[in-house]
Amino acid sequence: MKLDKSSLLLYAVTDRTWLKGRSLADVVEEALQAGVTLLQLREKELDDHSFLQLAKEIKTVTDRYSIPLIINDNVEIAVACAADGVHVGQEDMEAREVRKIIGPDRILGVSVQTVEQAILAEQNGADYLGVGAVFSTATKPEAEVVSYNTLKDICQAVSIPVVAIGGINEDNAMQLAGTGIAGIAVVSAIFARDDITAAVKKLRQAAERIVGEDG
C-alpha cells in the first residue's frame, strides 16, 4: 500500500498503559469506528514474539476497516506481520536502509525535528514525516518541543506530507492551523480517554478544520 495523504488526517499511536482492562484490539476497533484514519502500533516493552502476535491481531482489525497499519521502529515485525508500513526515529535504522528492507510499496515514516533532518529523510525514501513534539507531552517527557515556525518551515521544505505529534489534544490542536500539516498524531488524547469514541470525533473535527484551513 502506497501512502494516501488523506490517511494521515487523524493518526493514532497505541499505548497499552490506558487499556483499563480492555484488549488493545477492542480499543483500536472503537477508535477506528469513530474516525481514526491510520494506526501506528507502538510497543517498547514486548519481546519480538509477543509483539508479532499482537501485530497480527491488530492487523486483522485494521484490515477490517481498510485502515493502514504502521509498526513503530521494528522493521522485521512490520515485514513479518505484513503491515502497511513502518515508522522510524532519528536513533533507529536509517531511512535508506529501512527502504531497502521493506521495498518500494510499503509506507515509510520518519520522525524529524529540523528542516535538515526532514530534507534528508525525504531524499532517503520517506513517504511522510512525523514532527514533534509540538507541545510538551507526558508520553515522551524527554522530547524537545518543536516550534510552530519550525513545523511550518519543515512543511514548506519537503514535498511529502507532514504529521504533527506530541501533546496534541482537542484543546490545543487548532493552534497548529496554518503550518501546512496533513494531519495530527495522538496517543493519550485517544487512548487515555474514558470515552474513546467522543475523543476521536472531536479530534477528527479539529484535524479536518486544520487541514481544510491549510488547504
N, C-alpha and C positions, 0 to 999 in steps of 0.2 A: 504493500500500500504506500503510494507516494502521498505526501502531505497536502491536504486541502486546508488552505489558510483559515477557512471558517471553523474548522475543528478546534482551533486554538482559543476560541472565544471564552469558554469557561473550562479551564484546565485544572482538574482536581488531582492533588498529590496525596496518596494514602498515608495514614498514620494509625496504627492499631492501638495506640495509647488510649484512645477515647471510645472504644467499642461498647463499653458498658454491658458486657455480657453477650452482645450480638456477634455473629460471624462477620468477617470482613466482606465476604461475598454478599451477604444480606444488606449491609450498609452501602456497599458500592452500587448494588442494584437500585436501592432507593434514590441515590444521588443521580444515577443515570436516567432514571424515570423522570426525575424532577428537572433535568435540563443540563447536566454536565456534558460537555462536548468532547472531552478527551480525558483519559485516566492514566496517571503515572503510578506504577506500583513501586513504592519506596520501602525497602527493608534493609536496615543496617545491622540487625542483630541475628537474623536467621542464618543457619548453615545452608549450604547450597542445595542439599536435598530437600529441606523443608521449604526453602524459597521457591524451588522449581515446582513443587507440588502446589503451593499456594498460587504461583503464577498461572499454572494450568487451570486451576479452579476459577481464578478471576478472568482468565481469557474466555472461558465459556460464557461468562456474564457479559463481558464487553462485546463479544461476537453477537450475542442475542440482540443487542441494541445497535449494532453496527458502529460502535464507538472505538476509536483507535486505543490500543494498549501500548504504553511506553514503559519499559523497565528502567529503573534508575541504576546507573553505574555498572551493572553486571551484564556484560556483553554476552557471555556464554549462556546465561539464563535466558536472555532475550531471544537468542537463536534457538535454544532447546525447547522453549515453550511456544515458538512461532509467534512471538509478539510482533506488533506492527513497527516497533522501533525501540531505540534506547536513548537515554539521556546521560551525558557525562559532564563532570565538573572540570575545573582547571587542574585539580590534583589527580584526576583519573587518567585513563589511557588517552593519548592524543587523538583528536578527531580524525585525522588522516588514517591512523591505524584502525580505529573503530570502523571506518567506512570500508576498509579492505576486508574486514571480517564479516560485516553484515551485508555487504553487497550494495548494489545501486538502488534497490527497491524498498529497503526498509528506511524508516524515518530516523534521522539523527538530530538530536537536540544537544546544544552545548550551553553551559552556564558561563556567562561573561559579566564583567563589571566595568570594562573600559572599552572605548572605541577601538583601540588597538587589538584587544582580545576578540572583539566582535568581527573585525575585518579578517583576522587570521582564521577564525572558526569558519567563516563563510568560504574562504579560499580552500580550507581543508575538507570541505564537503558537508558542512552542517546544513540542515533543511530549515531549522528555526533556532532562535536564541532565547534563553531564559536569562533575564536581567534582574538582579536583586542583590541584597534585599532593598526594596524600595521604601519600606518602613521597618522600624525595629520589630523584631519578631522573637517570641519565646521559643519557637521551633528551632531556630538557629541563632541563639543569643550572641554567638561569636561573629556573626556575619556583619560586615561593614555595610552601611546604608549608602545606596547609590542615589545621587541627587536627581531631581526632576529634569534638570538641564542635561545631565549625562545620559539619562534614559532617552531623552529626545534626540540627543546627538547620535546615540547608537542607532536608533531607528532610521535616522537620516543617512547614516554612513553605510548601511548594508541594504541589499535588495531582498533578503529573506525576512520573513516575519519575526517579530519580537513579542515575547510574552513577559509581562512584569510579574515578579514573585517576591514574597517576603512581607508578612504583616498586613496583607490586604484583607479588608473586611467590608461589609456593606456600608459602614460609616465613612470610610476614607477612600473607597475605590474611585469615586468621581474626581479626586484630586489628581488622578493620572490622565484625565482628559486633555487632549492636545499634544500628547507626546508622540503619537503615531503607532502605539502598540496595537497588536492584533488580538490581544486578549489578556486575561488575568489568570494567574495560577494561585490556587489557595489550598491550604492544608486545614488548619484548625477552624477557619471560618465556615467550613462544612462539617468536618468530622468531629469537632468538639461540641457541636450544637445538639441540643435535645431534639429539636425539630429540623431534621436534615432537609426535608422537602421545602419547608419555608425558607431556610437559609439559601438553598440553591436557587430558588426562584428569585429572591431578592438580588443575589449576586449576578444571576443571568441578566436581569433587567439592567443592572448597573453596567455590566460589560457591554451590552448592546448599545447603551447610551454613549459610552466612551468611544467605542469603535465607530458608531454612527456619526458622532461629532467629528471624529478624526477623518472619517471617510469623505 
